[in-house]
Amino acid sequence: MSITPALPAFPLTTLTEFQSGETELSVGMDLVLMSRIQASVERFGTRFLTRVFTPEEQAYAQSSSPLMFERLAARFAAKEAALKALGLAGHGVAWVDMGVVRQADGSVALLLSGQARALAERMGVLQTALSISHDGAYAAAVVAAIVRKKYDRKPDVHT
């Protein structure tokens, strides 16, 4: 008995660069306890903030004191989810080479720079999508990436 999928093959797009069978979907998810981020900020202060968050992320989080830790936690979760989805964990990617950018419509996007961008390009990452959320004591993020199948997802660690 053959089972037919409920939806056509991913990705659903009209862009010619994504040909069916040439790409695959990679997903990463992370959940962060907000109090863990708050404890790190209280213990390490600016050192922690500048090591983990871009200046833009810090400014956005600090623009609302009541929301600061949930905003930071959601961005931390996004970075962890990106490491998983893009296969970048353990390759020396700096936290600040991954950033969460808030769009005009309130949605967010993942911005890669430096080593994170170079490795992602080398590994065939074509497109990413990001969703973040926070509720109660937790923040969560999901990163989805469209990746070329022909690429070896293990980056050259000698760069």
C-alpha positions in Angstrom: 0.0 0.0 0.0 1.4 3.3 -1.1 1.0 6.4 1.2 0.7 9.7 -0.6 1.9 12.8 1.4 -0.8 15.3 2.3 1.2 18.1 0.9 3.6 18.4 -2.1 7.3 18.1 -1.6 9.0 20.9 0.3 9.9 23.7 -0.6 6.7 25.1 -2.1 8.1 27.9 -4.2 8.2 29.2 -7.7 11.8 30.3 -7.4 13.9 28.5 -10.1 16.9 28.1 -7.8 15.0 25.6 -5.7 14.4 22.6 -7.9 12.5 19.6 -6.5 14.8 16.9 -5.2 17.8 19.3 -5.0 17.0 20.7 -1.6 16.0 19.5 1.8 14.5 21.0 4.9 16.6 21.2 8.1 15.0 22.3 11.4 16.3 23.3 14.8 14.4 24.2 17.9 15.4 25.4 21.3 13.7 26.2 24.6 15.3 28.5 27.2 14.4 29.2 30.8 14.3 33.0 31.1 15.7 33.0 34.6 18.9 31.3 33.2 19.5 34.3 31.0 18.6 36.7 33.8 21.1 35.0 36.1 23.9 35.2 33.4 23.2 38.9 32.9 23.2 39.5 36.7 26.4 37.5 37.2 28.5 38.5 34.2 26.8 41.8 33.1 28.2 43.5 30.0 30.7 40.8 29.3 27.9 38.3 28.8 25.7 40.7 26.8 28.5 41.7 24.4 29.7 38.1 23.9 26.2 36.7 23.1 24.1 39.5 21.7 24.6 42.0 18.9 24.4 45.7 19.8 21.0 45.8 18.0 19.7 42.9 20.0 20.9 44.5 23.2 19.3 47.8 22.3 16.0 46.2 21.5 15.9 44.1 24.6 16.9 47.0 26.9 14.3 49.3 25.3 11.7 47.8 27.6 12.9 46.8 31.1 9.9 44.6 31.9 10.5 42.6 28.7 14.3 42.6 28.6 14.9 39.1 29.8 12.2 37.4 27.7 13.6 39.3 24.6 17.1 38.2 25.4 16.0 34.6 26.1 14.1 34.4 22.8 17.1 35.6 20.9 19.4 33.1 22.8 17.0 30.3 21.8 17.1 31.5 18.2 20.8 31.3 18.1 20.8 27.8 19.6 18.1 26.7 17.1 20.2 28.1 14.3 23.2 26.2 15.4 21.1 23.0 15.2 19.3 23.7 12.0 22.4 24.9 10.1 24.8 22.3 11.5 27.1 24.9 12.9 27.5 23.6 16.4 31.1 22.9 17.4 32.6 24.9 14.5 33.8 28.1 16.4 30.8 30.3 15.4 30.6 33.4 17.5 27.2 34.1 19.1 27.3 37.6 17.6 27.7 36.1 14.1 24.0 35.1 14.4 21.5 37.9 15.0 17.8 38.2 15.3 16.5 41.2 13.3 13.0 42.5 13.9 11.1 43.4 10.7 8.8 46.3 10.2 5.8 44.0 10.4 6.9 42.6 13.8 8.2 39.3 12.4 11.8 38.3 12.9 14.5 37.0 10.7 17.9 35.3 11.2 20.9 37.4 10.1 24.2 35.5 9.7 27.5 37.3 9.5 31.2 36.4 9.8 32.0 32.7 10.3 28.4 31.7 10.6 27.6 33.1 7.2 30.7 31.7 5.6 30.0 28.2 6.9 26.3 28.3 6.1 27.1 29.3 2.5 29.7 26.6 2.2 27.2 24.1 3.5 24.6 25.1 0.9 22.1 26.9 3.1 19.9 28.8 0.7 17.2 30.3 2.9 16.2 30.4 6.6 13.0 31.2 8.5 12.8 32.0 12.2 10.0 32.0 14.7 10.4 33.0 18.3 8.0 33.0 21.2 7.9 33.5 25.0 5.4 32.6 27.6 5.6 32.2 31.4 9.1 31.2 32.3 10.3 30.1 28.9 11.3 31.4 25.5 11.4 29.2 22.4 12.7 29.5 18.8 12.4 27.4 15.7 14.7 27.8 12.7 14.0 26.2 9.4 16.5 26.1 6.6 16.4 25.1 2.9 19.7 23.4 2.2 21.1 22.1 -1.1 21.3 18.3 -0.9 24.5 18.0 -2.9 26.5 19.7 -0.2 28.3 17.8 2.5 26.8 19.3 5.6 30.1 19.0 7.5 32.0 22.2 7.0 35.7 22.3 6.5 37.0 23.1 10.1 40.3 24.3 8.8 39.0 27.8 7.7 
